[in-house]
Amino acid sequence: MPRSPLSTVAILALTAGLGACASQRFDGPVRGRAAPGPQAALEPVVPALPSGPVTSSPLAPPPGATAAPADLPPVGANVAVAPSTPVIAPEPAPSIAPVAPPPVIASGRSSVVGSWNAKDATGASCKVSLSSAPALDLYKASASGCPNKDLAKVTAWDYRDGEVYLYQPGGTVTARLRQGGGALDGALSKSGASLAMVR
């Protein structure tokens, strides 16, 4: 069947159009736009920075800000800050000599053990020794050079309720004395006359 001249013309026109598109796409620039040249494609987008040594300097204050005093160091500098008040070392405490405590006067049975000087109301004196050696329920005692006959017979003693009791053989109480300070003060039981014993 023979082709119509119209269909042949349409095929030729279509082929020509496709060829033009292909040539524009691969071979040449698009109409209305200039193709970039080889030099323009190589140019950098950001301009190059100048080379050389890098230095820094303080920035100027922003508008309206007061300028820093001239004697202040630049920001970021290491600055030693002096204390606002001077540091004063404390003075050494004055040396105080220790005060000796007052002498403690011992009391009790053990504090009266030993030798005593006994003096009666007449002024006569003699020696009375109070021993720590036990004698039945009491402790041994002795008297020497005593003009008072009752005091001369003392052979034992005891300590009860803060008082010293001097005994004759048989358990008779010769004298009762109370401890006060470093002495013993009391009286003879038979006569009631005063008796004092000191070290």
C-alpha positions as CSV (number, residue, x, y, z in Angstrom):
1,M,0.0,0.0,0.0
2,P,1.6,3.3,-1.0
3,R,2.4,5.9,1.8
4,S,0.7,9.3,1.8
5,P,2.9,12.3,1.3
6,L,1.6,13.8,4.6
7,S,2.8,10.9,6.7
8,T,6.2,11.1,5.1
9,V,6.5,14.8,5.8
10,A,5.5,14.2,9.5
11,I,8.1,11.5,10.0
12,L,10.8,13.7,8.5
13,A,9.8,16.7,10.7
14,L,9.9,14.5,13.8
15,T,13.3,13.1,13.0
16,A,14.7,16.6,12.4
17,G,13.3,17.8,15.7
18,L,14.9,14.9,17.6
19,G,18.2,15.4,16.0
20,A,18.2,19.1,16.9
21,C,17.4,18.3,20.6
22,A,20.2,15.7,20.7
23,S,22.7,18.1,19.2
24,Q,21.8,20.9,21.6
25,R,22.0,18.5,24.6
26,F,25.4,16.9,23.7
27,D,27.1,19.3,21.3
28,G,26.2,22.9,22.0
29,P,24.6,25.4,24.3
30,V,21.0,25.8,25.0
31,R,19.4,28.8,23.2
32,G,19.1,31.9,25.4
33,R,21.9,30.8,27.9
34,A,25.6,31.4,27.4
35,A,27.7,28.4,28.1
36,P,30.4,29.0,30.8
37,G,33.9,29.3,29.4
38,P,36.7,27.1,30.7
39,Q,38.2,30.0,32.7
40,A,35.0,30.8,34.5
41,A,34.6,27.2,35.7
42,L,38.0,27.3,37.4
43,E,37.5,30.6,39.3
44,P,37.0,30.0,43.1
45,V,33.8,31.2,44.7
46,V,35.6,32.8,47.8
47,P,38.5,35.2,47.2
48,A,41.9,34.0,48.4
49,L,43.3,35.4,51.7
50,P,46.6,37.2,51.7
51,S,49.5,35.2,53.0
52,G,52.0,36.4,55.6
53,P,52.5,36.5,59.5
54,V,49.3,36.7,61.6
55,T,49.1,39.4,64.2
56,S,46.4,40.4,66.7
57,S,45.4,43.7,68.2
58,P,42.6,44.6,70.7
59,L,39.3,45.5,69.2
60,A,37.9,48.9,69.4
61,P,35.0,49.3,71.9
62,P,31.5,49.1,70.4
63,P,29.7,52.4,69.8
64,G,28.4,53.9,73.1
65,A,30.6,51.9,75.4
66,T,33.0,53.7,77.7
67,A,36.7,53.1,77.1
68,A,38.6,51.1,79.7
69,P,41.0,53.0,81.9
70,A,44.5,53.1,80.5
71,D,46.0,51.4,83.6
72,L,44.0,48.2,83.1
73,P,45.7,45.2,81.4
74,P,44.2,43.9,78.2
75,V,41.4,41.3,78.4
76,G,42.8,37.7,78.8
77,A,46.2,38.8,80.3
78,N,47.4,36.9,83.4
79,V,47.3,39.4,86.2
80,A,48.4,38.8,89.8
81,V,45.8,40.3,92.2
82,A,47.2,41.8,95.4
83,P,45.0,41.2,98.5
84,S,43.0,44.2,99.6
85,T,44.1,44.0,103.2
86,P,47.6,43.0,104.4
87,V,48.0,39.7,106.1
88,I,49.3,40.1,109.6
89,A,50.9,37.1,111.3
90,P,49.4,36.5,114.8
91,E,51.5,37.4,117.7
92,P,52.8,34.5,119.7
93,A,50.9,33.9,122.9
94,P,52.7,35.0,126.0
95,S,54.3,32.2,127.9
96,I,52.6,31.6,131.2
97,A,54.3,29.7,133.9
98,P,52.2,26.8,135.0
99,V,50.6,27.4,138.4
100,A,51.2,24.7,140.9
101,P,48.0,23.4,142.4
102,P,47.6,23.8,146.1
103,P,48.9,21.0,148.1
104,V,46.4,18.3,148.6
105,I,46.0,17.4,152.3
106,A,45.5,13.6,152.4
107,S,42.8,12.2,154.6
108,G,42.0,8.7,155.7
109,R,43.7,5.9,157.6
110,S,46.8,5.9,155.5
111,S,47.3,9.6,155.9
112,V,47.8,9.4,159.7
113,V,50.2,6.5,159.7
114,G,53.6,7.6,161.1
115,S,55.3,9.4,163.9
116,W,53.5,12.4,165.7
117,N,54.5,14.9,168.4
118,A,51.7,14.9,171.0
119,K,51.2,18.0,173.2
120,D,48.6,18.1,176.0
121,A,47.0,21.0,177.8
122,T,49.8,21.4,180.3
123,G,52.3,21.9,177.4
124,A,54.0,18.6,178.0
125,S,54.9,16.7,174.8
126,C,55.9,13.2,173.7
127,K,56.1,10.9,170.7
128,V,53.2,8.8,169.5
129,S,53.7,6.4,166.6
130,L,50.7,5.1,164.6
131,S,51.7,1.9,162.7
132,S,49.9,0.3,159.7
133,A,50.5,-3.2,161.2
134,P,47.2,-4.8,162.3
135,A,46.5,-5.7,165.9
136,L,43.3,-7.8,166.0
137,D,40.5,-5.3,164.8
138,L,42.8,-2.3,165.4
139,Y,46.3,-1.1,164.4
140,K,49.4,-1.0,166.5
141,A,50.5,2.2,168.2
142,S,53.2,3.2,170.8
143,A,54.0,6.2,172.9
144,S,57.4,7.2,174.4
145,G,58.3,10.0,176.8
146,C,54.7,11.0,177.6
147,P,54.3,12.5,181.1
148,N,50.5,11.8,180.9
149,K,49.9,8.4,182.3
150,D,46.9,7.6,180.1
151,L,48.7,8.7,177.0
152,A,51.8,6.7,177.9
153,K,49.6,3.5,177.9
154,V,48.6,3.8,174.2
155,T,49.1,0.5,172.4
156,A,46.6,0.6,169.5
157,W,44.7,3.0,167.3
158,D,41.9,3.1,164.7
159,Y,40.4,5.5,162.2
160,R,36.5,5.9,162.0
161,D,34.4,8.6,160.5
162,G,37.3,11.1,160.1
163,E,38.4,10.6,163.7
164,V,41.5,8.9,165.2
165,Y,40.9,6.8,168.4
166,L,43.9,6.0,170.6
167,Y,43.4,2.8,172.8
168,Q,45.0,1.4,176.0
169,P,45.3,-2.4,176.5
170,G,41.8,-3.9,177.1
171,G,40.1,-1.5,174.6
172,T,39.8,1.6,176.8
173,V,39.7,4.8,174.6
174,T,42.5,7.1,175.7
175,A,41.8,10.0,173.3
176,R,39.7,11.0,170.3
177,L,41.2,13.4,167.7
178,R,39.8,14.8,164.5
179,Q,42.0,15.3,161.4
180,G,42.2,18.9,160.3
181,G,44.8,20.3,157.9
182,G,48.0,18.5,158.7
183,A,47.3,18.1,162.4
184,L,45.1,16.0,164.7
185,D,43.2,17.9,167.4
186,G,41.0,16.4,170.2
187,A,40.9,15.6,173.8
188,L,41.8,13.0,176.4
189,S,38.8,10.8,177.2
190,K,39.3,10.6,181.0
191,S,40.1,14.2,181.8
192,G,38.7,16.0,178.8
193,A,41.9,18.0,178.5
194,S,42.9,19.1,175.0
195,L,45.4,17.1,173.0
196,A,47.1,18.0,169.7
197,M,49.3,15.9,167.5
198,V,51.5,17.4,164.8
199,R,54.1,15.9,162.5
